[in-house]
Amino acid sequence: MIPRFAFERGYEISRIIKGGWHLAGDHGAIDPRLARRDMAKFVETGITTFDCADIYTGVEELIGSFRRAYPTLAKGVQVHTKFVPDLPDLKTLDARYVEGIVDRSLQRLGMECLDMVQFHWWDFSVPRYVETALELDRLRRAGKIARIGVTNFDKPHLEELLSAGVPIAAHQLQYSLIDDRPSAAILDCCRDHGIALLCYGTVCGGFLSERWLDRPDPGSSLSNRSLIKYKLIIDDFGGWGLFQELLTVLAGVARRHGTDIASVATRMMLNRPGIAAAIVGATNSSHLQAHAAIGAVHVDAADDAAVASVTDRRCGPAGDVYELERDQAGRHGQIMKYALNSMPERQQA
């Protein structure tokens, strides 16, 4: 049984969310027919909430095609997409730009109203993020968006949106046993304002799994951008040695509970206060059985203490949510792709 989380006014999501980034092409070729079939399997299992974005190449269209192919299942699906304007457009975007992107998401997904739009802003030195969030709220009041969320906002800038009257229902952020940055400030802020947390990276792109236990440091020989991204987080956490200590402890916890490392790591995050759901990346349904069993994993105080004996010795990563990634010249920022969106007119030109 997949646990559920209830927002206000009767809106419910599965506490395990099917992530869409892995379907955007960076993790191998995607067969649309098989991808739609896998989506159906997730929904039938009880994982009814899908996460995607305007900048995930082809993913909104893929979910839209699933909705057409499986109309009965689609009625029970919640789709959370994102609004991520390109970095070069931040200084000039206007109401027409915002509505154009939202309309495009509606068309791609085949929806009359988007269940949730999660707002990301690349560079807070460009001060148009409050104005842009208010434009998203105008579209909410116009019936094109049901709920507004944010993604990767730090505390000061989230508070700016709240002070301006933007109704924030959820905050999607990177949060795991390796990356504890949200605990520094944003958790209390979201708790105080009733904002649900949707966590990605809970298994660090697959690093928190048996596959990497007792393996040597891979260095830079990694197969995709997701692994490169999370290896940088592991380096900041304390390096490969400390990470292997954590994997060893998690493997022991997993054996005691008859499960696997990834399920334990995700369950431990779901147990934390304020966490509404964890987003699991999946190119197919090969791990669906394990995902479906996460709700039945019951870690205890002794398990938490064993993990804390390692994580309490962390060195980082430091700073507020997404602070390292915003440094475009830094190790984390250099691997980001800042211009994956475009206005509909530009696409048709």
Stockholm file with secondary structure:
# STOCKHOLM 1.0

chainA/1-349         MIPRFAFERGYEISRIIKGGWHLAGDHGAIDPRLARRDMAKFVETGITTFDCADIYTGVEELIGSFRRAYPTLAKGVQVHTKFVPDLPDLKTLDARYVEGIVDRSLQRLGMECLDMVQFHWWDFSVPRYVETALELDRLRRAGKIARIGVTNFDKPHLEELLSAGVPIAAHQLQYSLIDDRPSAAILDCCRDHGIALLCYGTVCGGFLSERWLDRPDPGSSLSNRSLIKYKLIIDDFGGWGLFQELLTVLAGVARRHGTDIASVATRMMLNRPGIAAAIVGATNSSHLQAHAAIGAVHVDAADDAAVASVTDRRCGPAGDVYELERDQAGRHGQIMKYALNSMPERQQA
#=GR chainA/1-349 SS CCCEEECGGGCEEESEEEECGGGSSTTSCCCHHHHHHHHHHHHHHTCCEEECCTTSTTHHHHHHHHHHHCHHHHTTCEEEEEECCCGGGTTTCCHHHHHHHHHHHHHHHTCSSBSEEEECCSCTTSTTHHHHHHHHHHHHHTTSBSCEEEESCCHHHHHHHHHTTCCEEEEEEECCSSCCGGGGTHHHHHHHTTCEEEEECTTGGGTSSGGGTTCCCCTTCCSSHHHHHHHHHHHHHTCHHHHHHHHHHHHHHHHHHTSCHHHHHHHHHHTSTTEEEEEEECSSSTTHHHHHHGGGCCCCHHHHHHHHHHHTTCCCCCSSTTTTTTCTTSTTGGGCCCCCCCCHHHHHC
#=GC SS_cons         CCCEEECGGGCEEESEEEECGGGSSTTSCCCHHHHHHHHHHHHHHTCCEEECCTTSTTHHHHHHHHHHHCHHHHTTCEEEEEECCCGGGTTTCCHHHHHHHHHHHHHHHTCSSBSEEEECCSCTTSTTHHHHHHHHHHHHHTTSBSCEEEESCCHHHHHHHHHTTCCEEEEEEECCSSCCGGGGTHHHHHHHTTCEEEEECTTGGGTSSGGGTTCCCCTTCCSSHHHHHHHHHHHHHTCHHHHHHHHHHHHHHHHHHTSCHHHHHHHHHHTSTTEEEEEEECSSSTTHHHHHHGGGCCCCHHHHHHHHHHHTTCCCCCSSTTTTTTCTTSTTGGGCCCCCCCCHHHHHC
//
